[in-house]
């Protein structure tokens, strides 16, 4: 059985064996849910291509986090299919990657470098995850990808 949960963050959770499918929404826009024997569908007036990109990123990032959270090898983490598909989307996902890095962490550094060509992490911070994360988030703010 699939239970649909509407959340602001769009991060799926599992509770009592049920897999939650999530939908990110704007509270000012009405959400229409049509439930039938084949499942439920969602419709938001004004749903845009940017929303579809965000939803695709969330789906891929959730799968990547779920399937690589136990790994310690940066190479295995970066070679995961979902991670590679995110890179393949192109620079349109940079704001989503930075937001995910800020909220959940993770080894997004390879993808960010591949997509931007930037290397904002000082040599003495390599391997220091909090400093690496901070350097990329500062870079994102300075280049207009993150607004606080």
C-alpha positions as CSV (number, residue, x, y, z in Angstrom):
1,X,0.0,0.0,0.0
2,X,1.2,3.5,-0.9
3,X,0.3,6.4,1.4
4,X,0.6,9.9,-0.1
5,X,1.9,12.5,2.3
6,X,2.1,16.1,1.4
7,X,5.2,17.7,2.9
8,X,7.1,21.0,2.5
9,X,10.5,19.3,2.2
10,X,9.5,16.5,-0.1
11,X,11.7,13.9,1.6
12,X,10.1,10.4,1.6
13,X,10.0,8.4,4.7
14,X,9.0,4.9,5.6
15,X,6.9,4.2,8.6
16,X,5.4,0.9,9.7
17,X,6.3,-0.7,6.3
18,X,4.5,1.9,4.3
19,X,6.4,3.9,1.7
20,X,5.3,7.5,1.6
21,X,5.3,9.3,-1.7
22,X,5.7,13.0,-1.2
23,X,4.6,16.1,-2.9
24,X,6.2,19.5,-2.4
25,X,3.6,22.2,-2.5
26,X,3.0,25.9,-2.1
27,X,0.4,26.4,0.7
28,X,-1.2,29.3,-1.3
29,X,-2.1,27.1,-4.2
30,X,-4.9,24.6,-4.0
31,X,-3.9,20.9,-4.3
32,X,-6.3,18.5,-6.0
33,X,-5.9,14.8,-5.3
34,X,-7.8,12.2,-7.4
35,X,-7.7,8.8,-5.8
36,X,-8.8,5.7,-7.6
37,X,-8.2,2.0,-7.7
38,X,-5.0,2.5,-9.7
39,X,-3.6,5.0,-7.2
40,X,-3.8,8.8,-6.7
41,X,-2.8,11.6,-9.0
42,X,-2.0,15.2,-8.0
43,X,-2.8,18.4,-9.8
44,X,-1.6,21.9,-9.0
45,X,-2.9,24.8,-11.1
46,X,0.2,26.6,-12.5
47,X,2.5,23.6,-12.3
48,X,5.6,24.6,-14.3
49,X,8.6,23.0,-16.0
50,X,10.7,24.3,-13.1
51,X,8.5,22.3,-10.8
52,X,9.0,19.2,-12.9
53,X,12.8,19.7,-12.7
54,X,12.6,20.1,-9.0
55,X,10.5,17.0,-8.6
56,X,12.9,15.0,-10.8
57,X,15.9,16.2,-8.8
58,X,14.1,15.3,-5.5
59,X,13.3,11.8,-6.7
60,X,16.9,11.2,-7.9
61,X,18.5,12.8,-4.9
62,X,16.3,10.8,-2.5
63,X,17.2,7.6,-4.2
64,X,20.9,8.5,-4.2
65,X,20.9,9.4,-0.5
66,X,18.9,6.2,0.3
67,X,21.2,3.9,-1.7
68,X,24.6,5.4,-0.9
69,X,24.2,6.6,2.7
70,X,26.0,3.5,4.0
71,X,29.0,3.8,1.6
72,X,32.3,5.3,2.5
73,X,34.0,5.3,-1.0
74,X,33.6,8.7,-2.7
75,X,34.1,6.9,-6.1
76,X,31.2,4.5,-5.4
77,X,29.0,7.4,-4.2
78,X,29.7,9.6,-7.2
79,X,29.3,6.7,-9.7
80,X,25.8,5.9,-8.5
81,X,23.3,6.0,-11.4
82,X,21.1,8.7,-9.8
83,X,24.1,10.9,-9.1
84,X,25.2,10.6,-12.7
85,X,21.7,11.3,-14.0
86,X,21.6,14.5,-11.8
87,X,24.9,15.6,-13.3
88,X,23.5,14.8,-16.8
89,X,20.6,17.2,-16.3
90,X,23.2,20.1,-16.4
91,X,23.7,23.3,-14.6
92,X,20.0,23.9,-14.0
93,X,20.2,21.6,-11.0
94,X,23.0,23.6,-9.2
95,X,20.5,25.4,-6.9
96,X,18.9,22.1,-6.0
97,X,22.2,20.5,-5.3
98,X,23.3,23.4,-3.1
99,X,20.0,23.4,-1.2
100,X,20.2,19.6,-0.7
101,X,23.8,20.0,0.5
102,X,22.7,22.7,3.0
103,X,19.8,20.6,4.3
104,X,21.0,17.0,4.2
105,X,24.7,17.1,3.4
106,X,26.2,14.4,1.2
107,X,29.1,14.1,-1.2
108,X,27.8,16.7,-3.7
109,X,31.3,18.1,-4.3
110,X,32.2,16.1,-7.4
111,X,28.9,17.0,-9.1
112,X,29.3,20.7,-8.2
113,X,32.8,20.8,-9.6
114,X,31.7,18.9,-12.7
115,X,28.8,21.3,-13.3
116,X,30.5,24.6,-12.4
117,X,34.2,24.1,-13.1
118,X,34.7,25.9,-9.8
119,X,37.0,24.8,-6.9
120,X,36.1,27.0,-4.0
121,X,37.5,24.6,-1.3
122,X,41.0,25.7,-0.2
123,X,43.6,22.9,-0.3
124,X,44.0,22.9,3.5
125,X,40.2,22.1,3.8
126,X,40.2,19.1,1.5
127,X,38.8,16.2,3.5
128,X,37.3,18.5,6.1
129,X,33.6,18.0,5.3
130,X,32.2,20.9,7.3
131,X,34.7,23.3,5.7
132,X,34.1,21.9,2.2
133,X,30.4,22.3,2.7
134,X,30.8,25.8,3.9
135,X,33.0,26.8,1.0
136,X,30.5,25.5,-1.6
137,X,27.6,27.1,0.2
138,X,29.5,30.5,0.2
139,X,30.3,30.0,-3.4
140,X,26.6,29.4,-4.1
141,X,25.5,32.5,-2.4
142,X,28.2,34.6,-4.1
143,X,27.1,33.4,-7.5
144,X,23.4,33.8,-6.9
145,X,22.5,30.1,-6.7
146,X,21.5,30.3,-3.0
147,X,19.4,33.0,-1.4
148,X,19.2,33.1,2.4
